[in-house]
Amino acid sequence: MRNPSPTPDDCIETVRDSKPKVEENGRKAIFLNPERVSIKKVRVDGCLIKEDGLKADYIVSKPEVIDVIVELKGKDIYHARDQILATLPFWRAYPSFSTKIAGLIVCTRSPLAASELQLMKKKALIHHRLWLEVDENGKKEYKFSNFGPDL
């Protein structure tokens, strides 16, 4: 008997952990939630978006505050950026949890110079109204409030 395809609700997990995290292939993104409010973890790749093509791995949301599109990557930062940018219009059209959306790339190391990273972040902000963070060692923990100005 076939397993039924996941529904959008199957792709969303609500947690109240003090440090909710998403992980894949040994990479992880940890968010700080000391007040233990409800956090939504959305599996995008292969669940919410099943079609082939570019898409991010997860969206982590502190509802009514910010939705963070997360890509867990090795070292191809530009591809990770493209995956986040490809997910952005989908999520903006989806009944998202917050009006503010940011992006997070977690990588094992970045081959880009600091100036190249800054330029990439600036372009994402100017052209897509997207605050973009890059974690080059996967050891940071994120406050939802650290994802840029109100956009």
C-alpha positions as CSV (number, residue, x, y, z in Angstrom):
1,M,0.0,0.0,0.0
2,R,1.3,3.5,-1.0
3,N,2.0,6.1,1.6
4,P,-0.1,9.1,1.0
5,S,1.6,12.3,0.0
6,P,2.2,14.7,2.9
7,T,-0.3,17.5,3.2
8,P,0.9,21.1,4.0
9,D,-0.1,20.4,7.7
10,D,2.3,17.4,7.7
11,C,5.1,19.7,6.7
12,I,4.7,22.1,9.7
13,E,5.7,21.3,13.2
14,T,4.9,23.5,16.1
15,V,7.4,23.4,19.0
16,R,7.9,25.4,22.3
17,D,11.6,24.4,22.7
18,S,14.0,27.0,24.2
19,K,16.4,26.2,21.3
20,P,14.4,25.0,18.3
21,K,16.6,23.7,15.6
22,V,16.5,22.4,12.0
23,E,19.1,20.1,10.7
24,E,20.1,18.1,7.7
25,N,23.3,16.3,6.6
26,G,25.2,17.3,9.7
27,R,24.4,21.0,9.4
28,K,22.0,22.8,11.7
29,A,20.5,26.1,12.6
30,I,19.6,26.8,16.2
31,F,17.2,29.6,17.2
32,L,16.8,31.0,20.7
33,N,13.3,31.0,22.2
34,P,13.8,31.6,25.9
35,E,10.2,32.5,26.4
36,R,9.2,29.2,24.9
37,V,6.5,30.6,22.6
38,S,5.2,28.5,19.8
39,I,7.7,28.3,16.9
40,K,6.7,26.8,13.5
41,K,9.2,24.6,11.7
42,V,8.3,24.1,8.1
43,R,9.9,21.4,5.9
44,V,10.0,23.0,2.5
45,D,12.3,20.8,0.3
46,G,10.4,17.5,-0.5
47,C,7.4,18.3,1.7
48,L,5.8,21.7,1.2
49,I,7.4,22.0,-2.3
50,K,7.7,18.6,-3.9
51,E,8.5,19.7,-7.4
52,D,12.0,19.7,-8.8
53,G,13.8,23.0,-8.9
54,L,15.4,25.4,-6.5
55,K,13.9,25.6,-3.0
56,A,15.2,26.1,0.5
57,D,15.3,23.4,3.2
58,Y,13.2,24.9,5.9
59,I,11.3,28.0,7.2
60,V,11.5,28.7,10.9
61,S,8.9,31.1,12.1
62,K,8.2,33.0,15.2
63,P,4.6,33.9,14.2
64,E,3.8,37.6,14.0
65,V,7.5,38.4,14.4
66,I,9.5,36.9,11.5
67,D,9.8,33.9,9.1
68,V,13.3,32.8,8.4
69,I,14.0,30.8,5.2
70,V,16.8,28.4,6.0
71,E,19.2,26.7,3.6
72,L,21.7,24.2,5.1
73,K,24.6,24.0,2.7
74,G,28.2,22.8,2.3
75,K,30.1,25.6,0.6
76,D,28.2,26.7,-2.4
77,I,26.9,30.0,-1.0
78,Y,25.6,31.3,-4.3
79,H,23.5,28.2,-4.9
80,A,22.2,28.5,-1.3
81,R,21.2,32.1,-2.0
82,D,19.4,31.1,-5.2
83,Q,17.5,28.4,-3.3
84,I,16.3,31.0,-0.7
85,L,15.4,33.5,-3.4
86,A,13.5,30.8,-5.3
87,T,11.5,30.0,-2.1
88,L,10.8,33.7,-1.3
89,P,7.9,34.3,-3.8
90,F,6.3,31.0,-3.0
91,W,6.3,31.9,0.8
92,R,5.1,35.4,0.2
93,A,2.2,34.0,-1.7
94,Y,1.6,31.3,0.9
95,P,-0.5,32.1,4.0
96,S,2.8,32.8,5.9
97,F,3.0,33.4,9.6
98,S,4.6,36.8,9.6
99,T,4.9,39.7,7.3
100,K,8.7,40.0,7.8
101,I,10.8,37.4,6.0
102,A,14.6,36.9,6.3
103,G,17.0,34.3,4.9
104,L,19.7,32.2,6.6
105,I,22.5,30.2,5.0
106,V,24.3,27.8,7.2
107,C,27.5,26.4,5.5
108,T,30.5,24.5,6.5
109,R,32.8,27.2,5.2
110,S,32.5,30.1,2.8
111,P,34.9,30.4,-0.1
112,L,33.7,34.0,-0.5
113,A,35.7,37.0,0.7
114,A,34.0,39.2,3.3
115,S,33.4,41.9,0.7
116,E,31.7,39.4,-1.6
117,L,29.4,38.3,1.2
118,Q,28.5,41.9,2.1
119,L,27.7,42.6,-1.6
120,M,25.5,39.5,-1.8
121,K,23.6,40.5,1.4
122,K,23.2,44.1,0.2
123,K,21.8,43.0,-3.2
124,A,19.3,40.6,-1.5
125,L,18.1,43.5,0.7
126,I,17.9,46.0,-2.2
127,H,16.4,43.8,-4.9
128,H,14.3,41.4,-2.8
129,R,13.7,43.2,0.5
130,L,15.3,40.2,2.2
131,W,17.6,40.4,5.2
132,L,20.2,37.6,4.6
133,E,22.5,36.1,7.2
134,V,25.3,33.7,6.5
135,D,26.7,31.4,9.2
136,E,30.1,30.2,8.0
137,N,30.7,27.6,10.6
138,G,27.3,26.4,11.7
139,K,28.0,27.1,15.4
140,K,25.9,30.3,15.9
141,E,22.6,30.5,17.7
142,Y,20.1,33.0,16.4
143,K,17.7,35.4,18.1
144,F,14.7,36.1,15.9
145,S,15.2,39.8,16.6
146,N,18.7,39.7,15.0
147,F,17.3,39.4,11.4
148,G,17.6,42.9,10.2
149,P,15.4,46.0,10.3
150,D,11.7,46.0,9.7
151,L,11.3,45.6,5.9
